[in-house]
Amino acid sequence: MPRDPEKVRRRLQEAALKLYQTRGYDDTTAADIAAEAGVTQRTFFRHFPDKREVLFGGEDEFISTLTSAVASVPSGVGPLEALFRAFPSVEPLFIQNRSFTEPRRHIIAAHPALQERAQTKSRAVMAALVEAFRQRGVPDRAASLAAQVGMAALSQAVAAWFENGSTDLGVQVEHAFKELSDLVTFARGPGDETGAR
């Protein structure tokens, strides 16, 4: 059994994913996951507070990477454009973890308690993005809207990427933001040069 904490954590996550897929989330305990991973139950609880949390993690790295990339975009660039430019910084995180996150999303979708936890994680990401936009001088309401709309576009891109693995994630992100841009144009209507206020 590897002693490296990150390797132990990953092994527990993979064991949980396997059991949730074969036995079911409700019928799997923390003790089952620990046994599958070849560690003690005490070791499990050193890494995760409960069997729900074992499916999550990595949001701190995601938030830090994404907000740092937003901050590095030149001033004067609008929040959505800054977010679009920042997304390539987190693409490697999605790619590296695809074998875990792709099946995980189906497990989460089937269990309200896991959906609730996923929403809590998403709110933390959005709160961090709102603060990153504020640091760029974006007003509160606009910062909140940009964070929500931008993350919705990213979620759509990731879902499309899961469904069509032959298309790069970066291309899917471009498509999602193009669709977002088209929606804004549609909302403004033909010949409207004033833009949305």
N, C-alpha and C positions, 0 to 999 in steps of 0.2 A: 504493500500500500504506500503510495507516495506521501512524503511528509510535507511537501510544499503546500501551504495553505490554499493557494489558488487552485492547485491541482485537486486537492481534496474537495474543495467547493464545487469545482466543475464535475467531479465524479459523482457527487451527491445529486447535482442537478440532472445529470444524464440518467442516474438510477431512478430518480423521481419521474422523469419523463417516460422512461420505459414502463414503469409500473402503472402510471396514470393511463397510458395507452392500452396496456394489456389487462389490468385488473380494474381500472376505473379510479377516479380521484377519490370518491367517497369511501371506497373500500381499501384504500391505502393509508397506512399510518406512518408517522415519522420513524418508528422502529423498523417498519418494513423497508423504508428507503435506506436507512443506515445499514441494515443487513445486506441489502442488494449491493450497496457500495463497498461493503467489507469494512465498515467502521462501527464504532459503538454509537449508541443513541446519544450519549453525552457529547461525542464529537459532532453529531448532527446539530445539536442545539448550540454548539459553539459558533456555528456558521449561520444558522437560520433560526428564527424564533418559533416558526411553525411550518407545517407542511405546505401552506399556501405560499409563503414567502420564497420557498425554494425555486419557484417558477420565475421569480423576479430577481432583479439585481442588475448592476451595470448602469443604472440611471445617473449616478454621480459622474461617471466618466463621460457619459453622453452629454449631460448638462454642461460640464466643464469644457468639453471639446467644442460643442456648438456655440455656447455663449462667447467663448474666446474668439472663435472664427467670426462671429457677428461683430465683435468689438474691433476686429482687425480690418473690417471693410472700411474704405475711405469715407470720411464724413461727407455729408451731402447726398449720399445714396439713401433712398427711402427704405423703410423697414422691410417691406416684402422683398425688394430687390436684395437687400443685405442678407436676408434669410436664405434666399435662393443661392446667393454666392457662398453662403456658409455651409450649406448642406453637403457639399463634397467632403468636408472634413469628417463627417460622421458616417459616410458610406462604408468605409472599411469595417466599422463596428457591426453594421448589418450583415455585410458579406461574411465576416469571420464567424458570426453566430447564427447563420442561416439554418444550419442543420438542427439547431435547438429551437430557434424562435418560430420557424415555420410550423412544426407540429404543435408547439406550445399554444399558438393562437387558437387552434381548434379546441383544445382543452379549456382555455379561458372562455371561449364563446359558449361553452356548454354549462358553465357554472356561474351563477350570479355572484357568489362570494369572490370569485376570482376576477370577475368583471369589475366589481367594486374596487378591488385592489389595483387593477390596471388603471382605472380612472383616477385614483389617488396619485399614482405615479405620473400620469399624464398631466394632472394639474400642477405637480411640482415642476415639470419641464416647462409648462406654460408660464408659471410664475417667474421662473428664472429668465425666460425670454423677455417677458414684460419688463423686468428690471434691466436687462441688457439694452432694450430699446430706449428706456428712460435715460440711461447713461448716454445715449446718442442724441438726446434732446427731443425724443418723440413724446408728445403729450400722452397722458395716461390712457384715455379712451382709445386713441389710435394705436397705442402700444398693445393694449389688450386685444383689440380686433385683429391686428396684424399677427399676433402670436397664435390666436385661435384659427384664423384662416390659413396661415402658413403651415401649421402643424396638421390641419385637415388635409392640405395638399400633399404633405409628406406621407401621411397615413394612406392616402389613396394610391400614391406612387409605390409604396412598399407592398400594399395588397396586390397591385397589378404585377409587381415584380415576382411575388410569390406564385402567382397564377401563371406567369409566363417567364420561366427562367431563362429563355433564350434572349431576352432583352435586358440590357444592362440597367442597373438601378438608376444610374445617372440619367439615362434616356427617359426612364419612367418619370423621374422628377421633372425633367424638362417638359414632358407631355402634360403633367399635372398643372404646372405653372402656366403653360400655354392655355389650357382649358380655363384656368382661373382668370387669366387676362381676357379671354374671349367672353367670359361671364360679365366682367366689369364693362367691357365694350357694349355688350347686349343691354346691360342695365342703363347705360347712358343713352342708348338709342342712336340711330343714324343722324348725323349732322349736329349732334350735341357737342360743342367744342368747350363747354364750360367745365366738364368733368364732374365727377362725384365730389361733393363737399362734405 
